[in-house]
């Protein structure tokens, strides 16, 4: 999908206007600080005139930009899923903060171009290490088994407007993502443990569905 990503980046960051190398890099597709959450919660939808100005500033309508990014996200850029779920809530009433959120995702795609999904030919025994680097030499890492496994994580009421939490469920086979879902929880979690329990139950449901597929291809979970 890199040619799709490249087409989108050339549309919103044309080389004759701005060099891709001059873009200020961002390390995550979505801001998670409290100030941004406050802006998303408190800003009113843009008026008709203000909406036109925002569309001129960012290059197209809110729905068009969102749809083009989602085209890339659902194929191979799963790290955009949380940002797309959150920003998708503003499709019918875009705000300045929501537009800025989409622009950040575009910058993330422009400055993190190569994230291919690779399916290696290797045995299913052993482990893979997922490592996140912070300020060198600080880092965190976890080991993921190459056999079928499912990972779940939840936030707690990051959406201050609706007070609802989100969970992410990722299923891996041989260290590669084969299923991914980010979803807003229907119930309002009373605390972070409650949110994590809801996410874990969702992961169990997803895994139960995938077990038949794993068994069919000879890798029972």
N, C-alpha and C positions, 0 to 999 in steps of 0.2 A: 504493500500500500504506500510505498515511499513516493511513487509518482503522484498519488492523490494528495499526500501531504505537501509535496513540492508545489503542486498546482494551487493549493490553498494559500501557502505562504507567499507565492509570487503575486497572488491577487491582493492580499492585504499588506504586504511589504514589498512592493515592486522594486526591482534592483535600481531603476533610474531615480527613485526617490530616497530609498534607504538601503544601505548595505546590510545583509543579514548578519555579518560579523560585527556590526556596530550596535546591534540590539542588546539591550541590557538583559543578561541572562536571569532566569528565575529557576529555582531548584525544585519547586513544586507547582503543579497546575492550579492549585486553589489556596488562597490565603486562609489561614486558620486562626488568625489573631482575633481578639475580642473587638477591636475597633472595626474591623471589616464586618463582623457579624452584626454589630450595632448598626452600621450603614445599611446592610441588607434588610434589617428589621424595620428601620425607622423611615427610610426614604419612600416617598410616594411614587406611584407610576408616573412616568414622564408625560407631560401634556403633549398635545399634537405638535405644537411648534418645537418644543424641546426634543421630542422624539426624532423629528427631521434633522435637527442639529446633531444628535447623537449618531444617527445613521450616516450622515455626511462625515462625521469625525472618524467613525470606525469602519466605514467602507461598505456597509450593507445593512439590511434590516436585522433585527435581533434573531428572529426565527431562522433566517437564512444562514447566518454565521453559526448558530447553534447546530443546525442540521448538517452543515458541512463538517463541523468538528466531530459530530456523532458518527458520521460515515467512517471516519478514521478510527474512532474509538471502538466501535463494535467489531471491527475486523482484527486489529492487532494492538491497539494502544489502550490496554485495559487500565492503565494507571490514571486515565482521564475519567473513569466511571463516576467517581464520587463528585467531581466538579460538574459533570454533566447532569447528574441527578439533582444537585442543589440549584444550579443555574437554570435548569429546565423548568423550575417552578415559577419563573418570571416571564415565561413566553407570552402570556396574555396581558402582562403589565410591566414591561421592562423599566428598570430604574437605571440611574447613572452608575450605581455600584454594580449592578448586574452586567451592564455593558463592559465595565472595567474588568469584571471577572472573566468574561469571554476573551477580552484582549490579552489578559494574562495567560490564558490557555494557548492562544495563538503564539505568544512569545515563547512559551514552553516548547511548543512543537517546533518552532524555528530554531531554538537553541539546543534542542535535544532531538536531532533528526533520526538517528539510527537506533531503533529499538526493535529489531526483527524477532519474530517468534520462531525459534529453532526447534526442530524435532529430531534429536540425535539418535543414531543407530547404536545402541549399547545395551548391556544387560540391565536388568531391573533391580539388581542388588546394590547395596551401598547407599551413600547419602550425597547430597549436594549442599553446598554452603551458600546461604544468602547473606550478603554483607552490606551494611550501610556505613559509609564513611562520614565522619563528622570533622571537626577540626583535627587535622593530623597531629599525632598518630591515633586519635581516638576513633573507635568504631564499635559497632555492635554486629553480631552475626548469630545466625541460627542454622541448624542442620535440618534439611528436609529429606525424608526418605524417598527413594525413587519408586517405591511401590505406591499404589493409589492412596492419596491422602487428601484431606479437606481441612482448610484453615479458615477460621472465622474471627472477626474482630468487630467491635462496636464502639461508637462514641456515645456521649451522653448529653443530649439536648443541646448540641452545637447550634442547631437551628433555633435561635432565640425567639423568632417570630411565632413559631408553632409549638415550641418546646418539645419537639419530637426528635428521637435519635435515629441514627442510620447504622446499618450493619453491612459488612462486606463478607461474602462467602467465595472462597477461591478453591477450586479442586485441581489437583496436579497429578500427572502421570509421567513418570520418568523425569521429574523435575520441571515439567512444562505445563503451563496453564491449559486446561481443556474445558474449563467452565468457570464463569465469573459472573457474580451478581452483586450489585449494590442496591439496597432498598431502604426506603424510609419505613420505620416501624409504625404500625397502625396504632398501637397503644402508647400512651405517654409513660415512659419508664420512670419509676419513682426514684431510682438511684442508678449508679453505674453498673452495679451487679445485676440489677433487673434487666438493663439493656444488654449486658453480655449474655444473660440466660436466653433472652429472646433470639439473639444472634446465633447462639449455639444450637437452639432448637431448629432454626432455619437451616443451619448447616447439616443437621441430622436428616432433615427432609430431603435436601438436595443430594446427600450421599446415598440415601435409600433409593432414590431414582437412578443414580449413576451405577449402583451395584450391578444391575442387570446388564448394563452396557459393558462394564469391566469383565464380568463373567463371560459374556459372549465373545470377547476378544482374547480370553484366556488369562486374564489378570484379575482374579477375584479380590475384592477389597477386604 
